[in-house]
Amino acid sequence: MNWKQLLSAKRWGYEDRIPNEQFDARSEFQRDYDRLIFSSPFRRLQNKTQVFPLPGAVFVHNRLTHSLEVASVGRSLGRLFYNLMKKQNPNIDEDIPYLQEVGNIISAACLSHDLGNPAFGHSGEAAISSFFIEGKGMKYRELVSDRQWSDLTHFEGNSNALRILTHAFNGKDDKGFALTYSTLASIVKYPCAAIDGHVKGILHRKKYGFFEPEKESFERIAQELGIKKDPENPNGYLRHPLVYLVEAADDICYNIIDLEDAHHLKILSYKEVEDLLLPLCGGEDLRNRLDSLSEKASRVELLRAKAINTLINGCAEAFVKYQDDIMAGTFNKSLVDALDVDIVKQMKVISKISVAEIYNARTVVQIEIAGYRVMNSLLEEFVPAYLKTNKTMFDKKLVALIPTQFHTDKEDAYSKIRTVLDFVSGMTDIYAVDLYRKIKGIEIASLD
């Protein structure tokens, strides 16, 4: 793969349009960022769980604040990569015209990386999958193909993001968000279909990157950008190289910032957070600066900033160092795992503590269980109602609650099920709980 082809300002749905940026205030890739940040799916992330329950008296991150921070880190990673490349080759702008835009491409991709995640985080994904694996959705197995069934039994937020950005929903622009090809490719972490994913030990195939309806869309993107087929998976593709930087930005943020939230919620003490983050703060002696801050939250903020800075610089350098392997598709680990051995070791310690103390904290588990029940119950109501040919009055009422943008004219079972999944997966935590209460009769809707 080569950068000149991988970095393209060609826009989805407007392939014949020639970019003319000479007098424009924004580049094509900055336009991508702006389209995303002003969009409804992005705004809805403010009411979707990141880790801790929402809302609360103490501020913790939601999906929206997380995505904004990931975009900020991603922009820095892209800029550092460009600066390192420019240092190696002062004439690189002539050789690769859009390389200076890498920071903008990555930041836009980072904004959208969680766009397809349902309410209640990974618990929401698990609820959707389990509805078909072991719930009432099992009965639809004979109505869909093997490839479609694999989609349904392994719901994937990353694949859903690509669908949101490219699918022609009713009443919406038939070109989706009309983002550039490079931005779209940069969000697909696992470039294969569901039936080809879930292979242990192979980075690109732990999950999958596109639902069956978007398979041709991704193939079109891959062909345009020169993304090669995966030699280990003839039905899949190698990653676009910028995916590694998007993934690194996400890894950096959630590993470090979840500790900050845990401190705010008194799940971890200041001493515990300091012991975890100080080894990531580089060679700088922070003791005097930390001791000068009387507020513990300010100390945590300083540690967080220094740790993130260390990881950003390390990942950018690793991306340049292993660039040939990445472009050839032979680099089979994350950038964070390619850092100095002491940093990797400390990140593993943080991950272990996070799983034990944060992700299994009582409040986190409670919201996961509740979210699982809510999402599963919504599917139990809406899927059969939408699929039925002879609908009861109650079925018709339920179907009327699904916004017209999600409806389909197709008669096959998979398309109809996908309609319900588009609706339910787009809900915020608050809306999902509210709708669940009302259709179950727990709470009666009012006119106010």
DAFENCOR-V207520 format. One record per residue. N is the residue number from 0. RES is the residue in three letters. SS is DSSP state (hx for helix, st for strand, lp for the rest). BURIAL is 1 if it has 24 or more other C-alpha atoms within 12 Angstrom, else 0. D_LAST is the distance of its C-alpha to the last C-alpha in Angstrom with 1 decimal. Layout:
{{N & RES & SS & BURIAL & D_LAST} {N & RES & SS & BURIAL & D_LAST}}
//
This chain:
{{0 & MET & lp & 1 & 57.0} {1 & ASN & lp & 0 & 57.3} {2 & TRP & hx & 1 & 55.0} {3 & LYS & hx & 0 & 55.9} {4 & GLN & hx & 1 & 54.3} {5 & LEU & hx & 1 & 51.6} {6 & LEU & lp & 1 & 50.1} {7 & SER & lp & 1 & 49.0} {8 & ALA & lp & 1 & 46.7} {9 & LYS & lp & 1 & 46.4} {10 & ARG & st & 1 & 42.7} {11 & TRP & lp & 1 & 41.1} {12 & GLY & lp & 0 & 41.0} {13 & TYR & st & 0 & 43.0} {14 & GLU & lp & 0 & 46.3} {15 & ASP & lp & 0 & 48.4} {16 & ARG & lp & 0 & 46.9} {17 & ILE & lp & 0 & 49.4} {18 & PRO & lp & 0 & 47.8} {19 & ASN & lp & 0 & 49.1} {20 & GLU & lp & 0 & 48.1} {21 & GLN & lp & 0 & 50.9} {22 & PHE & lp & 0 & 48.8} {23 & ASP & lp & 0 & 45.3} {24 & ALA & lp & 0 & 43.3} {25 & ARG & lp & 0 & 42.3} {26 & SER & lp & 1 & 44.2} {27 & GLU & hx & 1 & 42.9} {28 & PHE & hx & 1 & 42.0} {29 & GLN & hx & 1 & 40.1} {30 & ARG & hx & 1 & 38.1} {31 & ASP & hx & 1 & 37.2} {32 & TYR & hx & 1 & 35.9} {33 & ASP & hx & 0 & 33.8} {34 & ARG & hx & 1 & 32.3} {35 & LEU & hx & 1 & 31.3} {36 & ILE & hx & 1 & 29.8} {37 & PHE & lp & 0 & 27.6} {38 & SER & lp & 0 & 26.4} {39 & SER & hx & 0 & 23.1} {40 & PRO & hx & 1 & 24.9} {41 & PHE & hx & 1 & 26.4} {42 & ARG & hx & 1 & 23.3} {43 & ARG & hx & 1 & 21.7} {44 & LEU & hx & 1 & 24.7} {45 & GLN & hx & 1 & 23.2} {46 & ASN & hx & 1 & 21.1} {47 & LYS & lp & 1 & 24.0} {48 & THR & st & 1 & 26.4} {49 & GLN & lp & 1 & 29.9} {50 & VAL & lp & 1 & 31.6} {51 & PHE & lp & 1 & 29.7} {52 & PRO & lp & 1 & 26.3} {53 & LEU & lp & 1 & 23.2} {54 & PRO & lp & 0 & 21.9} {55 & GLY & lp & 0 & 24.4} {56 & ALA & lp & 0 & 25.7} {57 & VAL & lp & 0 & 28.8} {58 & PHE & lp & 0 & 28.6} {59 & VAL & lp & 1 & 29.7} {60 & HIS & lp & 1 & 29.9} {61 & ASN & st & 1 & 27.4} {62 & ARG & hx & 1 & 28.4} {63 & LEU & hx & 1 & 27.7} {64 & THR & hx & 1 & 29.9} {65 & HIS & hx & 1 & 32.4} {66 & SER & hx & 1 & 32.7} {67 & LEU & hx & 1 & 33.2} {68 & GLU & hx & 1 & 35.9} {69 & VAL & hx & 1 & 37.6} {70 & ALA & hx & 1 & 37.7} {71 & SER & hx & 1 & 39.3} {72 & VAL & hx & 1 & 41.9} {73 & GLY & hx & 1 & 42.4} {74 & ARG & hx & 1 & 43.2} {75 & SER & hx & 1 & 45.8} {76 & LEU & hx & 1 & 47.3} {77 & GLY & hx & 1 & 47.7} {78 & ARG & hx & 1 & 49.2} {79 & LEU & hx & 1 & 51.6} {80 & PHE & hx & 1 & 52.7} {81 & TYR & hx & 1 & 53.4} {82 & ASN & hx & 1 & 55.3} {83 & LEU & hx & 1 & 57.4} {84 & MET & hx & 1 & 58.2} {85 & LYS & hx & 0 & 59.0} {86 & LYS & hx & 0 & 61.4} {87 & GLN & hx & 0 & 63.2} {88 & ASN & lp & 0 & 63.4} {89 & PRO & lp & 0 & 63.0} {90 & ASN & lp & 0 & 63.0} {91 & ILE & hx & 0 & 60.2} {92 & ASP & hx & 0 & 57.9} {93 & GLU & hx & 0 & 60.5} {94 & ASP & hx & 0 & 60.8} {95 & ILE & lp & 0 & 57.0} {96 & PRO & lp & 0 & 55.1} {97 & TYR & lp & 1 & 51.6} {98 & LEU & hx & 1 & 52.5} {99 & GLN & hx & 1 & 51.3} {100 & GLU & hx & 1 & 47.8} {101 & VAL & hx & 1 & 47.6} {102 & GLY & hx & 1 & 45.4} {103 & ASN & hx & 1 & 42.8} {104 & ILE & hx & 1 & 42.9} {105 & ILE & hx & 1 & 42.5} {106 & SER & hx & 1 & 39.6} {107 & ALA & hx & 1 & 37.7} {108 & ALA & hx & 1 & 38.5} {109 & CYS & hx & 1 & 37.4} {110 & LEU & hx & 1 & 34.0} {111 & SER & hx & 1 & 33.5} {112 & HIS & lp & 1 & 35.3} {113 & ASP & lp & 1 & 32.2} {114 & LEU & lp & 1 & 30.0} {115 & GLY & lp & 1 & 30.5} {116 & ASN & lp & 1 & 29.9} {117 & PRO & lp & 1 & 27.1} {118 & ALA & lp & 1 & 24.7} {119 & PHE & lp & 1 & 26.6} {120 & GLY & hx & 1 & 29.8} {121 & HIS & hx & 1 & 32.9} {122 & SER & hx & 1 & 31.4} {123 & GLY & hx & 1 & 29.0} {124 & GLU & hx & 1 & 32.1} {125 & ALA & hx & 1 & 34.0} {126 & ALA & hx & 1 & 31.3} {127 & ILE & hx & 1 & 31.4} {128 & SER & hx & 1 & 35.2} {129 & SER & hx & 1 & 35.6} {130 & PHE & hx & 1 & 33.5} {131 & PHE & hx & 1 & 36.4} {132 & ILE & hx & 0 & 39.2} {133 & GLU & lp & 0 & 38.8} {134 & GLY & lp & 0 & 35.6} {135 & LYS & hx & 0 & 34.6} {136 & GLY & hx & 1 & 35.0} {137 & MET & hx & 0 & 38.8} {138 & LYS & hx & 0 & 39.2} {139 & TYR & hx & 1 & 38.5} {140 & ARG & hx & 1 & 41.7} {141 & GLU & hx & 0 & 43.8} {142 & LEU & hx & 0 & 41.5} {143 & VAL & lp & 1 & 41.9} {144 & SER & lp & 0 & 44.8} {145 & ASP & hx & 0 & 46.1} {146 & ARG & hx & 1 & 44.8} {147 & GLN & hx & 1 & 41.3} {148 & TRP & hx & 1 & 41.3} {149 & SER & hx & 1 & 42.3} {150 & ASP & hx & 1 & 39.2} {151 & LEU & hx & 1 & 36.9} {152 & THR & hx & 1 & 38.6} {153 & HIS & lp & 1 & 38.7} {154 & PHE & lp & 1 & 35.4} {155 & GLU & lp & 1 & 36.0} {156 & GLY & hx & 1 & 33.6} {157 & ASN & hx & 1 & 36.4} {158 & SER & hx & 1 & 36.9} {159 & ASN & hx & 1 & 33.2} {160 & ALA & hx & 1 & 33.3} {161 & LEU & hx & 1 & 36.1} {162 & ARG & hx & 1 & 34.2} {163 & ILE & hx & 1 & 31.1} {164 & LEU & hx & 1 & 33.5} {165 & THR & hx & 1 & 35.7} {166 & HIS & lp & 1 & 34.0} {167 & ALA & lp & 1 & 33.1} {168 & PHE & lp & 1 & 29.6} {169 & ASN & lp & 0 & 28.4} {170 & GLY & lp & 0 & 27.4} {171 & LYS & lp & 0 & 28.4} {172 & ASP & lp & 0 & 31.8} {173 & ASP & lp & 0 & 34.4} {174 & LYS & lp & 0 & 36.2} {175 & GLY & lp & 1 & 33.5} {176 & PHE & lp & 1 & 33.4} {177 & ALA & lp & 1 & 37.0} {178 & LEU & lp & 1 & 38.3} {179 & THR & st & 1 & 42.0} {180 & TYR & hx & 1 & 44.0} {181 & SER & hx & 1 & 45.0} {182 & THR & hx & 1 & 41.5} {183 & LEU & hx & 1 & 40.5} {184 & ALA & hx & 1 & 43.7} {185 & SER & lp & 1 & 43.2} {186 & ILE & lp & 1 & 40.1} {187 & VAL & lp & 1 & 41.8} {188 & LYS & lp & 1 & 43.2} {189 & TYR & lp & 1 & 44.7} {190 & PRO & lp & 1 & 45.9} {191 & CYS & lp & 1 & 46.4} {192 & ALA & st & 1 & 44.6} {193 & ALA & hx & 1 & 43.3} {194 & ILE & hx & 1 & 46.4} {195 & ASP & hx & 1 & 48.6} {196 & GLY & lp & 1 & 46.8} {197 & HIS & lp & 1 & 46.8} {198 & VAL & lp & 0 & 50.5} {199 & LYS & lp & 0 & 51.2} {200 & GLY & lp & 0 & 53.2} {201 & ILE & lp & 1 & 52.5} {202 & LEU & hx & 1 & 50.0} {203 & HIS & hx & 1 & 48.8} {204 & ARG & hx & 1 & 48.2} {205 & LYS & lp & 1 & 46.3} {206 & LYS & lp & 1 & 43.2} {207 & TYR & lp & 1 & 42.8} {208 & GLY & lp & 1 & 41.5} {209 & PHE & st & 1 & 40.3} {210 & PHE & lp & 1 & 39.0} {211 & GLU & hx & 1 & 41.2} {212 & PRO & hx & 1 & 39.4} {213 & GLU & hx & 1 & 39.9} {214 & LYS & hx & 1 & 43.5} {215 & GLU & hx & 0 & 45.0} {216 & SER & hx & 1 & 42.8} {217 & PHE & hx & 1 & 44.1} {218 & GLU & hx & 1 & 47.7} {219 & ARG & hx & 0 & 47.4} {220 & ILE & hx & 1 & 46.4} {221 & ALA & hx & 1 & 49.2} {222 & GLN & hx & 0 & 51.8} {223 & GLU & hx & 1 & 50.8} {224 & LEU & hx & 1 & 51.0} {225 & GLY & lp & 1 & 54.0} {226 & ILE & lp & 1 & 52.4} {227 & LYS & lp & 1 & 55.0} {228 & LYS & st & 1 & 54.8} {229 & ASP & st & 1 & 54.8} {230 & PRO & lp & 0 & 58.4} {231 & GLU & lp & 0 & 57.2} {232 & ASN & st & 1 & 54.6} {233 & PRO & st & 0 & 55.7} {234 & ASN & st & 0 & 52.2} {235 & GLY & st & 1 & 50.5} {236 & TYR & st & 1 & 51.0} {237 & LEU & lp & 1 & 51.8} {238 & ARG & lp & 1 & 49.1} {239 & HIS & lp & 1 & 48.7} {240 & PRO & lp & 1 & 50.4} {241 & LEU & hx & 1 & 47.4} {242 & VAL & hx & 1 & 45.4} {243 & TYR & hx & 1 & 47.6} {244 & LEU & hx & 1 & 46.4} {245 & VAL & hx & 1 & 42.7} {246 & GLU & hx & 1 & 43.2} {247 & ALA & hx & 1 & 45.1} {248 & ALA & hx & 1 & 42.4} {249 & ASP & hx & 1 & 39.9} {250 & ASP & hx & 1 & 42.5} {251 & ILE & hx & 1 & 43.2} {252 & CYS & hx & 1 & 39.7} {253 & TYR & hx & 1 & 38.4} {254 & ASN & hx & 1 & 41.8} {255 & ILE & hx & 1 & 41.9} {256 & ILE & hx & 1 & 38.4} {257 & ASP & hx & 1 & 37.4} {258 & LEU & hx & 1 & 40.1} {259 & GLU & hx & 1 & 38.5} {260 & ASP & hx & 1 & 35.1} {261 & ALA & hx & 1 & 37.0} {262 & HIS & hx & 1 & 38.7} {263 & HIS & hx & 1 & 35.5} {264 & LEU & lp & 1 & 34.3} {265 & LYS & lp & 0 & 37.7} {266 & ILE & lp & 1 & 38.5} {267 & LEU & lp & 1 & 41.6} {268 & SER & lp & 0 & 43.7} {269 & TYR & hx & 1 & 44.9} {270 & LYS & hx & 0 & 48.4} {271 & GLU & hx & 0 & 47.2} {272 & VAL & hx & 1 & 45.4} {273 & GLU & hx & 1 & 48.4} {274 & ASP & hx & 0 & 50.8} {275 & LEU & hx & 1 & 48.8} {276 & LEU & hx & 1 & 48.3} {277 & LEU & hx & 1 & 51.5} {278 & PRO & hx & 1 & 53.7} {279 & LEU & hx & 1 & 51.6} {280 & CYS & lp & 1 & 52.1} {281 & GLY & lp & 0 & 55.4} {282 & GLY & lp & 0 & 58.6} {283 & GLU & lp & 0 & 57.2} {284 & ASP & lp & 0 & 57.7} {285 & LEU & lp & 1 & 54.4} {286 & ARG & hx & 0 & 55.5} {287 & ASN & hx & 0 & 56.1} {288 & ARG & hx & 0 & 52.8} {289 & LEU & hx & 1 & 50.8} {290 & ASP & hx & 0 & 52.7} {291 & SER & lp & 0 & 51.9} {292 & LEU & lp & 0 & 48.2} {293 & SER & lp & 0 & 47.2} {294 & GLU & lp & 0 & 43.6} {295 & LYS & hx & 0 & 43.5} {296 & ALA & hx & 1 & 40.4} {297 & SER & hx & 0 & 42.4} {298 & ARG & hx & 1 & 45.3} {299 & VAL & hx & 1 & 43.1} {300 & GLU & hx & 1 & 41.9} {301 & LEU & hx & 1 & 45.5} {302 & LEU & hx & 1 & 46.6} {303 & ARG & hx & 1 & 43.7} {304 & ALA & hx & 1 & 44.6} {305 & LYS & hx & 1 & 48.3} {306 & ALA & hx & 1 & 47.8} {307 & ILE & hx & 1 & 45.7} {308 & ASN & hx & 1 & 48.3} {309 & THR & hx & 1 & 51.1} {310 & LEU & hx & 1 & 49.3} {311 & ILE & hx & 1 & 48.5} {312 & ASN & hx & 1 & 52.1} {313 & GLY & hx & 1 & 53.4} {314 & CYS & hx & 1 & 51.3} {315 & ALA & hx & 1 & 52.1} {316 & GLU & hx & 1 & 55.8} {317 & ALA & hx & 1 & 55.6} {318 & PHE & hx & 1 & 54.1} {319 & VAL & hx & 1 & 57.0} {320 & LYS & hx & 0 & 59.5} {321 & TYR & lp & 1 & 58.4} {322 & GLN & hx & 1 & 57.5} {323 & ASP & hx & 0 & 60.3} {324 & ASP & hx & 0 & 59.3} {325 & ILE & hx & 1 & 55.6} {326 & MET & hx & 1 & 56.6} {327 & ALA & hx & 1 & 58.9} {328 & GLY & lp & 1 & 56.3} {329 & THR & lp & 0 & 58.4} {330 & PHE & lp & 1 & 56.3} {331 & ASN & lp & 1 & 54.7} {332 & LYS & lp & 1 & 52.7} {333 & SER & lp & 1 & 49.9} {334 & LEU & lp & 1 & 50.9} {335 & VAL & hx & 1 & 50.0} {336 & ASP & hx & 1 & 52.4} {337 & ALA & hx & 1 & 55.1} {338 & LEU & lp & 1 & 55.1} {339 & ASP & lp & 0 & 57.9} {340 & VAL & hx & 0 & 58.6} {341 & ASP & hx & 0 & 57.6} {342 & ILE & hx & 1 & 54.2} {343 & VAL & hx & 0 & 53.6} {344 & LYS & hx & 0 & 54.7} {345 & GLN & hx & 1 & 52.3} {346 & MET & hx & 1 & 49.4} {347 & LYS & hx & 0 & 50.2} {348 & VAL & hx & 1 & 50.2} {349 & ILE & hx & 1 & 46.7} {350 & SER & hx & 1 & 45.5} {351 & LYS & hx & 0 & 47.0} {352 & ILE & hx & 1 & 45.5} {353 & SER & hx & 1 & 42.1} {354 & VAL & hx & 0 & 42.1} {355 & ALA & hx & 0 & 43.4} {356 & GLU & hx & 1 & 41.5} {357 & ILE & hx & 1 & 38.3} {358 & TYR & lp & 1 & 37.3} {359 & ASN & lp & 0 & 38.1} {360 & ALA & lp & 0 & 36.6} {361 & ARG & hx & 0 & 34.6} {362 & THR & hx & 0 & 31.2} {363 & VAL & hx & 1 & 31.9} {364 & VAL & hx & 1 & 33.1} {365 & GLN & hx & 0 & 30.2} {366 & ILE & hx & 1 & 27.6} {367 & GLU & hx & 1 & 30.0} {368 & ILE & hx & 0 & 30.2} {369 & ALA & hx & 1 & 26.5} {370 & GLY & hx & 1 & 25.9} {371 & TYR & hx & 1 & 28.8} {372 & ARG & hx & 1 & 27.3} {373 & VAL & hx & 1 & 23.8} {374 & MET & hx & 1 & 25.4} {375 & ASN & hx & 1 & 28.0} {376 & SER & hx & 1 & 25.6} {377 & LEU & hx & 1 & 23.5} {378 & LEU & hx & 1 & 26.8} {379 & GLU & hx & 1 & 27.9} {380 & GLU & hx & 1 & 25.0} {381 & PHE & hx & 1 & 24.9} {382 & VAL & hx & 1 & 28.6} {383 & PRO & hx & 1 & 30.1} {384 & ALA & hx & 1 & 27.3} {385 & TYR & hx & 1 & 28.1} {386 & LEU & hx & 1 & 31.8} {387 & LYS & lp & 0 & 32.3} {388 & THR & lp & 0 & 34.2} {389 & ASN & lp & 0 & 33.3} {390 & LYS & lp & 0 & 29.7} {391 & THR & lp & 0 & 28.2} {392 & MET & hx & 0 & 25.0} {393 & PHE & hx & 0 & 23.3} {394 & ASP & hx & 0 & 25.0} {395 & LYS & hx & 0 & 23.7} {396 & LYS & hx & 0 & 20.1} {397 & LEU & hx & 1 & 20.7} {398 & VAL & hx & 1 & 22.5} {399 & ALA & hx & 0 & 19.8} {400 & LEU & lp & 1 & 17.6} {401 & ILE & lp & 1 & 20.5} {402 & PRO & lp & 0 & 20.2} {403 & THR & hx & 0 & 23.1} {404 & GLN & hx & 0 & 24.8} {405 & PHE & hx & 1 & 25.9} {406 & HIS & lp & 1 & 27.3} {407 & THR & lp & 1 & 31.0} {408 & ASP & lp & 0 & 33.5} {409 & LYS & lp & 0 & 36.0} {410 & GLU & lp & 0 & 36.9} {411 & ASP & lp & 0 & 38.4} {412 & ALA & hx & 1 & 36.7} {413 & TYR & hx & 1 & 36.8} {414 & SER & hx & 1 & 34.8} {415 & LYS & hx & 1 & 32.2} {416 & ILE & hx & 1 & 31.9} {417 & ARG & hx & 1 & 31.8} {418 & THR & hx & 1 & 28.8} {419 & VAL & hx & 1 & 26.8} {420 & LEU & hx & 1 & 28.3} {421 & ASP & hx & 1 & 27.3} {422 & PHE & hx & 1 & 23.6} {423 & VAL & hx & 1 & 23.7} {424 & SER & hx & 1 & 25.9} {425 & GLY & lp & 1 & 23.7} {426 & MET & lp & 1 & 20.8} {427 & THR & lp & 1 & 20.2} {428 & ASP & hx & 1 & 20.6} {429 & ILE & hx & 1 & 17.0} {430 & TYR & hx & 1 & 15.8} {431 & ALA & hx & 1 & 18.6} {432 & VAL & hx & 1 & 17.9} {433 & ASP & hx & 0 & 14.2} {434 & LEU & hx & 1 & 15.3} {435 & TYR & hx & 1 & 18.3} {436 & ARG & hx & 0 & 16.5} {437 & LYS & hx & 0 & 14.4} {438 & ILE & hx & 1 & 17.4} {439 & LYS & lp & 0 & 19.6} {440 & GLY & lp & 0 & 17.6} {441 & ILE & lp & 0 & 17.6} {442 & GLU & lp & 0 & 13.8} {443 & ILE & lp & 0 & 11.7} {444 & ALA & lp & 0 & 8.7} {445 & SER & lp & 0 & 5.6} {446 & LEU & lp & 0 & 3.8} {447 & ASP & lp & 0 & 0.0}}
//
